[in-house]
Every structure is written in C-alpha cells, then in structure tokens.
Amino acid sequence: MFPDTKEEHLLETLDSMTDSMHSKVVLFNDEHHTFDEVTMQILKAVHCSMDRAEHLTWEVHNSGKATVYEGPLHECLNVSAVLEEISLKTEVQF
C-alpha cells in the first residue's frame, strides 16, 4: 500500500531506516539485583546459553557495564524492554 500523505511516507521511510540500523544494548551494574536475577533476565531477553548469560553478568558486575546484545534497532528495543521489566538499567546505542 502507498502512503496517503507526505507525513505517512516520511514515517514509513524512518521506520525502514531504523529497522536496519545496527545498534547495541548496554546493561549497567546496580546494587539492587542479585547475580541470579540478572542472569535469568539476560536469558529471557537475549535467548542465549546459560554460560553466555553468566559471562555477561560477570562482565556487568566487574566492569560496571556490558554490551549484552547487538542487532537491528527494533530488536535492541525489545531486548532492552525485557531487561527493564525488573528495573535493570539499559541503554540502546547506535
């Protein structure tokens, strides 16, 4: 279907551009969540192996932050939203 207005065309163009943008999700350390809580939420958000989730949790703990996912912007926004379900602090970077 073709857009009816210039505004709709612009929105479709922006949606198309952002969907293909390579982005990453950075997870920050905090003093409120246990190691197990963070590991389980990473598993839920990223769908990786337990070993990978534990490695990322240790990296967050030791370095203060870690890139836990890289991919298209819309996927990064989904991963970030799942991590933030338990009030973890994230940032989506381009």
Helices and strands as residue ranges (DSSP letters): H 6-20, E 22-28, H 35-46, H 50-63, E 65-72, H 73-83, G 84-86, E 89-93
